[in-house]
Amino acid sequence: MIQLTGRQKEIKLLKSLLKSGKSEFVAVYGRRRVGKTFLVRRVFADQFAFHITGMANATTKMQLGQFHAEMAQRSGSEDSQPPGDWFNAFRQLIAYLEKIEKKEKKIIFFDELPWLDTRASKFISGLEHFWNSWASARDDIILIVCGSAASWMINNLINNRGGLYNRITQRIKLEPFNLAETEQFLKNKNATFNRYQIILFYMVFGGIPFYLEQIKPYLSAVQNINELCFEKNAPFRKEYTNLYASLFYKSERHVAVVEALATKNKGLDREGIIKLSKLSDGGGLSRILEELEESSFIRRYRSFGKNKKNNLFQLVDLYSLFYLNFIKKSSPDDESFWVNIMDTPLFLSWSGYAFEMVCLHHVRQIKKALGINGIQSSIYSWQNRNAQIDLLIDRKDQVVNLCEMKFSTQPFAINKKYAQNIGNKIASFKEATNTKKAIFLTMVTTYGILQNNYSGMVQNDLTMDVLFAD
């Protein structure tokens, strides 16, 4: 049996519902392959009073037939006919639940909920009536709904303005694993990769459990990536297309935004997105950006000293970045593509940026290593014509951590040219922002800083190990 890695906060929340004094309506959502169904099933095991999984591309009649089959199996009665609509289906569910005599809460799990809401089915109306007229008036129901179709989950449940407005009592946005969880997940597979290799996996696959499950413990990181992404019929050659299509309605618009952002490592403002994606401005674009952000594909951030109107959007989904940089551009006939590209300028350029992304995903761990968890701080980037800084931690104790991230197989050596470059960055930043705060140069590298004539300019020398903190 596959062990449940991490998710301690989510597990604690789900188990606490069993002891709450009211009925609970829980929405579990997140991107495809992040482990939503696995989490719910593992926490509650066989405690479901009723459980149904929606079917992709099925008709309303087929979905209702599936509902009827599940109901017949649980009730032991197969004489009745399948319900003609979702209102009758929920009436049958109520009648069945009222016959269950037990003091514990009755757990109802609707998995892949968006697939049940077929065209003109009025499923959402039936669900509203079930909750509002019956379940919410009791104290013994836990209704858990789950789905990967982010557009549906966000617009119909999380931001619902109709009959389900403000009805969700708990929402769980399931995030990808962090590095500590990724390391534990791979250890549970009896893998013995070192942390450099684990970070390399993370730069390709992110912390997506299903992706990490494909890794073979007896192959190196380079061999695994080559086999999974570049050999003929490699599973991650087609995942990109399936990923967005399964999550978003009219996903070609979301892909257009993602691919526009992929052309600019540091992100784009709204005007830049419109220009490169060729999408029109307006509410439609706002919704697309919100759905991508809510699903953890992009992040919204500000440059130091700018207000909220100057938001930038940046692609932070590591698999999408890797696909667009390499898999999409490679030939299926070149089955050794990744092996041959190692240590080339193309690899070095990508790995440097991908490591920056890994660090951005682990700012909490960096702050912990700096001992500033208890100090109020804000995260920014900054750039002008002369310099660019990818990560700034602006602290209330009159310090700004200027973070530089470097990915290498050896301790990083600061030479004269790099030292001058850093000096120019600091000078440009101080002059442009008029900050009076102290600037602490913070290096985050794989194996630390090599001690030499220039290493004394570094106030904080952090290795990749700090990124693996809980």
C-alpha positions in Angstrom: 0.0 0.0 0.0 1.3 3.5 -0.9 2.0 5.5 2.2 0.4 8.9 2.7 3.2 11.4 2.6 2.9 14.8 4.3 -0.5 16.5 4.3 -0.5 16.7 8.1 -2.5 20.0 8.2 -5.1 18.7 5.8 -5.4 15.3 7.6 -5.9 17.1 10.9 -8.6 19.3 9.4 -10.5 16.4 7.8 -10.4 14.3 11.0 -11.6 17.2 13.1 -14.8 17.3 11.0 -15.9 14.1 12.7 -16.1 15.9 16.0 -17.6 19.2 15.0 -21.1 19.9 16.2 -22.6 20.6 12.8 -22.9 19.3 9.3 -19.9 20.1 7.1 -19.6 20.9 3.4 -16.0 20.5 2.3 -14.5 21.4 -1.1 -11.2 19.8 -1.9 -9.6 21.2 -5.1 -6.3 21.7 -6.8 -4.5 20.9 -10.0 -4.6 17.5 -11.7 -2.5 14.7 -10.2 -1.9 16.5 -6.9 -3.5 13.7 -4.8 -6.9 15.0 -3.8 -8.8 11.7 -4.1 -5.9 9.8 -2.6 -6.0 12.1 0.5 -9.7 11.8 1.1 -9.8 8.0 0.6 -6.8 7.4 2.8 -8.1 9.6 5.7 -11.6 8.1 5.7 -10.8 4.6 4.4 -14.1 2.7 4.2 -16.2 5.1 6.3 -18.2 6.5 3.4 -21.9 6.3 3.7 -22.1 7.1 0.0 -19.5 7.6 -2.6 -19.7 8.3 -6.3 -17.1 9.3 -8.9 -18.2 11.4 -11.9 -17.4 10.0 -15.4 -15.6 12.0 -18.0 -17.6 12.8 -21.2 -20.6 10.9 -20.0 -24.3 11.8 -20.5 -26.6 12.8 -17.7 -28.4 9.4 -18.1 -25.1 7.6 -17.7 -24.2 9.6 -14.6 -27.6 8.9 -13.0 -27.1 5.2 -13.9 -23.8 5.2 -12.0 -25.6 6.9 -9.1 -28.3 4.2 -9.1 -25.8 1.4 -9.2 -23.9 2.8 -6.2 -27.2 3.3 -4.3 -28.4 -0.2 -5.1 -25.1 -1.7 -3.9 -25.1 0.2 -0.6 -28.8 -0.2 0.2 -29.0 -3.8 -1.0 -32.1 -3.0 -3.1 -31.9 -3.4 -6.9 -35.6 -3.2 -7.7 -36.0 0.5 -8.2 -35.3 2.3 -11.5 -32.5 4.8 -12.0 -33.7 8.4 -11.0 -34.9 10.5 -13.9 -33.1 13.6 -12.8 -30.8 14.9 -10.0 -33.6 16.1 -7.8 -35.0 12.6 -7.6 -31.5 11.2 -7.1 -30.9 13.4 -4.1 -34.3 12.5 -2.7 -33.2 8.8 -2.9 -29.9 9.7 -1.2 -31.8 11.5 1.6 -34.1 8.5 2.1 -31.2 6.1 2.2 -29.2 8.3 4.7 -32.1 8.7 7.0 -32.3 4.9 7.4 -28.7 4.6 8.6 -28.8 4.2 12.3 -25.5 5.2 13.8 -24.2 8.0 16.0 -21.1 8.8 13.9 -21.3 11.4 11.2 -22.3 10.1 7.7 -19.6 10.9 5.2 -20.8 11.5 1.6 -18.0 11.8 -1.0 -18.6 13.1 -4.5 -15.4 12.7 -6.5 -14.8 14.4 -9.8 -17.9 16.5 -9.0 -17.6 18.8 -12.2 -18.1 15.8 -14.5 -21.5 15.1 -12.9 -22.7 18.6 -13.9 -23.4 17.7 -17.5 -25.1 20.1 -19.9 -28.7 21.0 -18.9 -28.6 18.4 -16.1 -29.5 20.8 -13.3 -27.1 18.9 -11.1 -25.9 22.0 -9.3 -29.5 22.9 -8.5 -30.1 19.5 -7.1 -27.0 19.7 -4.9 -28.0 23.1 -3.7 -31.4 21.8 -2.7 -29.9 18.7 -1.0 -27.6 20.9 1.2 -29.8 23.9 1.9 -33.1 22.0 2.6 -31.8 18.9 4.4 -28.1 18.4 5.1 -27.3 21.8 6.6 -30.2 21.5 9.0 -28.7 18.4 10.6 -25.5 17.9 12.6 -24.4 14.5 11.3 -23.4 15.0 7.7 -20.0 15.5 6.1 -20.3 16.3 2.4 -17.0 16.2 0.7 -16.8 17.3 -2.9 -13.6 17.0 -5.0 -12.6 17.8 -8.5 -9.7 18.7 -10.8 -11.7 20.9 -13.1 -10.5 24.2 -11.5 -12.8 26.4 -13.6 -15.8 24.6 -12.3 -14.7 24.2 -8.7 -13.8 27.9 -8.4 -16.7 29.4 -10.2 -19.5 27.0 -9.0 -18.4 26.4 -5.4 -15.6 28.6 -4.1 -17.0 31.8 -5.7 -20.6 30.7 -6.0 -23.1 33.7 -5.9 -26.2 31.6 -6.1 -27.8 29.0 -3.9 -24.5 27.7 -2.6 -23.2 31.2 -1.7 -21.1 31.0 1.5 -22.3 27.4 2.0 -18.8 25.8 1.9 -17.8 25.3 5.6 -14.2 24.1 4.8 -12.1 24.5 1.7 -8.9 22.6 1.1 -6.7 23.8 -1.7 -4.2 20.9 -2.1 -0.8 22.2 -3.0 2.1 20.2 -4.6 4.6 18.7 -2.2 7.5 20.8 -0.9 11.0 19.5 -1.1 10.8 17.9 2.4 7.7 16.0 1.4 9.2 15.1 -2.0 12.2 13.6 -0.3 10.0 11.6 2.1 7.9 10.4 -0.8 10.9 9.1 -2.7 12.3 7.5 0.5 9.0 5.6 0.8 9.7 4.2 -2.7 13.0 2.9 -1.3 14.9 5.5 -3.4 18.3 6.7 -2.3 18.7 9.9 -4.3 20.9 12.6 -2.9 19.4 16.1 -2.4 21.0 17.5 -5.6 19.2 14.8 -7.6 15.9 15.4 -5.7 16.1 19.1 -6.6 16.8 18.2 -10.2 13.6 16.1 -10.2 11.7 19.0 -8.5 12.9 21.4 -11.2 11.3 19.1 -13.8 8.2 17.7 -12.2 7.5 20.1 -9.3 6.0 18.4 -6.2 3.2 16.6 -8.0 2.8 13.1 -6.4 1.6 11.3 -9.5 4.6 12.6 -11.5 7.0 11.6 -8.7 5.4 8.2 -8.5 6.7 7.5 -12.1 10.3 7.8 -10.9 12.3 4.5 -10.8 14.6 4.1 -7.8 17.2 2.1 -9.7 17.8 4.8 -12.4 19.7 8.1 -11.8 17.8 11.4 -12.0 19.2 12.0 -15.5 18.2 8.6 -16.7 14.7 8.9 -15.2 14.1 12.3 -16.8 15.3 11.1 -20.2 13.0 8.0 -20.0 9.9 9.8 -18.7 10.2 12.8 -21.0 12.1 12.1 -24.1 11.9 8.5 -25.2 9.3 7.5 -27.7 5.9 7.2 -26.0 7.3 8.9 -22.9 4.4 9.7 -20.6 5.2 13.3 -20.1 5.2 14.1 -23.9 1.4 14.3 -23.8 0.7 15.3 -20.2 0.9 19.0 -21.0 -2.0 19.0 -23.4 -4.1 16.8 -21.1 -3.2 18.9 -18.1 -4.9 22.1 -19.1 -7.7 20.5 -21.0 -8.8 18.6 -17.9 -8.7 21.6 -15.6 -10.1 24.5 -17.5 -13.1 25.3 -19.7 -11.9 26.5 -23.2 -8.4 25.7 -22.0 -6.8 27.1 -25.2 -7.1 30.6 -23.6 -5.3 29.4 -20.4 -2.6 27.8 -22.5 -2.2 31.1 -24.5 -1.5 32.9 -21.2 0.9 30.3 -20.0 2.9 30.2 -23.2 3.0 34.0 -23.3 4.4 34.0 -19.7 6.9 31.3 -20.6 8.6 33.7 -23.0 9.5 36.1 -20.2 11.2 34.5 -17.2 10.5 37.4 -14.9 6.8 37.7 -15.9 4.5 40.1 -17.7 2.1 42.7 -16.7 -1.5 42.6 -18.0 -0.7 44.6 -21.1 2.2 42.3 -22.0 0.0 39.2 -21.6 -2.7 40.7 -23.9 -0.1 41.6 -26.5 1.6 38.1 -26.6 -1.4 35.9 -26.0 -3.6 37.9 -28.4 -6.5 37.7 -26.0 -8.8 40.6 -25.4 -8.8 42.6 -22.3 -11.7 42.4 -19.9 -13.4 40.2 -17.4 -12.6 37.0 -19.3 -8.9 37.6 -18.9 -9.3 38.4 -15.3 -11.1 35.1 -14.7 -8.4 33.2 -16.6 -5.6 34.7 -14.5 -7.5 34.0 -11.3 -8.1 30.4 -12.3 -4.4 29.9 -13.2 -3.3 31.5 -10.0 -5.8 29.6 -7.8 -4.5 26.4 -9.4 -0.8 27.3 -8.6 0.3 27.6 -12.2 1.2 31.3 -12.0 1.9 33.8 -9.3 1.0 37.5 -9.0 3.7 39.7 -7.5 4.9 43.2 -7.3 8.3 44.9 -7.9 9.8 46.6 -4.9 8.3 50.1 -4.5 5.4 49.5 -6.9 1.7 49.6 -5.9 -0.9 46.9 -6.5 -1.8 48.3 -9.9 1.6 47.3 -11.1 1.1 43.6 -10.6 3.3 41.2 -12.6 2.3 37.6 -13.5 4.9 34.8 -13.7 4.7 31.2 -14.7 5.8 29.1 -11.7 4.6 25.6 -12.7 7.8 23.7 -13.1 6.6 21.0 -15.3 5.0 23.5 -17.8 8.3 25.4 -17.8 10.3 22.3 -18.5 7.9 21.1 -21.2 7.9 24.4 -23.1 11.7 24.7 -22.8 12.6 21.2 -23.8 10.0 18.5 -24.4 8.0 20.5 -26.9 11.1 21.4 -28.9 12.7 17.9 -28.9 12.2 15.2 -31.4 10.7 11.8 -30.4 13.5 10.2 -32.5 16.2 11.7 -30.2 15.8 9.3 -27.3 19.0 10.4 -25.6 18.1 14.1 -25.7 18.4 14.8 -22.0 21.6 12.7 -21.5 23.3 14.6 -24.3 22.2 18.1 -23.2 23.7 17.9 -19.7 26.4 20.5 -19.0 25.6 22.4 -22.2 24.9 26.2 -22.0 21.2 25.4 -22.7 21.1 23.2 -19.6 23.0 25.6 -17.5 20.7 28.5 -18.4 17.5 26.5 -17.7 18.8 24.9 -14.4 19.8 28.3 -13.1 16.3 29.7 -13.6 14.6 26.6 -12.5 16.5 26.6 -9.2 15.4 30.2 -8.7 11.8 28.9 -9.1 12.4 26.2 -6.6 13.7 28.8 -4.1 10.6 31.0 -4.7 8.5 27.9 -3.9 10.4 27.7 -0.6 10.7 31.2 0.7 9.2 30.1 4.0 12.1 27.7 4.5 14.6 30.4 3.5 13.1 32.8 6.1 13.3 30.0 8.7 17.0 29.5 7.9 17.6 33.2 8.3 15.8 33.2 11.7 13.3 35.8 10.7 10.0 33.8 10.8 8.8 36.0 13.6 9.7 39.3 11.8 7.1 40.8 9.5 8.4 40.8 5.9 7.3 41.1 2.3 8.6 39.4 -0.8 9.4 41.4 -3.9 11.5 41.4 -7.0 13.1 44.5 -8.5 14.7 45.6 -11.8 15.7 48.6 -13.8 17.8 49.1 -16.9 21.0 48.4 -15.0 20.2 45.6 -12.7 17.7 42.8 -11.8 17.1 41.2 -8.5 14.8 38.1 -8.4 14.1 37.8 -4.7 14.0 40.5 -2.1 12.9 40.0 1.5 11.9 43.4 2.9 11.9 43.2 6.7 10.4 45.4 9.4 13.7 45.3 11.3 15.3 47.6 8.8 17.0 44.9 6.7 16.5 43.8 3.1 17.8 40.4 2.2 19.0 40.5 -1.4 18.9 36.9 -2.5 21.0 35.3 -5.2 20.4 31.7 -6.1 23.0 29.5 -7.8 22.7 25.8 -8.9 25.9 23.9 -9.4 27.6 20.6 -8.7 30.3 22.2 -6.6 30.6 25.0 -4.0 30.0 28.3 -5.8 33.1 30.5 -6.3 32.5 34.3 -6.3 35.0 35.7 -8.8 36.0 39.4 -9.4 33.4 39.8 -12.2 30.5 38.4 -10.2 31.5 40.4 -7.1 31.4 43.6 -9.2 28.1 42.7 -10.7 26.6 42.2 -7.2 28.1 45.5 -6.0 26.5 47.2 -9.0 23.1 45.6 -8.2 23.2 46.8 -4.6 24.3 50.3 -5.6 21.6 50.5 -8.3 18.9 49.3 -5.9 19.9 51.7 -3.2 20.0 54.7 -5.6 16.7 53.9 -7.3 14.7 53.1 -4.2 16.3 55.5 -1.7 16.1 52.8 0.9 17.9 53.4 4.2 17.7 49.8 5.2 20.8 47.6 5.5 21.3 45.3 2.5 22.3 41.7 3.4 23.6 39.7 0.5 22.0 36.2 0.9 23.4 33.4 -1.3 21.2 30.2 -1.7 23.3 27.6 -3.4 23.5 23.8 -3.7 26.8 23.3 -1.9 27.5 26.7 -0.3 30.1 29.4 -1.1 33.7 28.7 -1.7 35.8 30.7 0.7 38.0 33.1 -1.2 38.9 36.8 -1.4 35.3 37.7 -2.3 33.3 35.4 -0.1 33.3 38.0 2.8 30.7 40.1 0.9 28.1 37.5 1.8 26.1 38.0 5.0 24.1 34.8 4.7 25.5 31.6 3.1 22.6 29.1 2.7 22.9 25.6 1.1 20.2 23.6 -0.5 19.7 21.7 2.7 17.7 24.7 4.2 15.1 24.2 1.4 14.3 20.7 2.8 13.1 22.0 6.2 9.4 21.3 7.0 
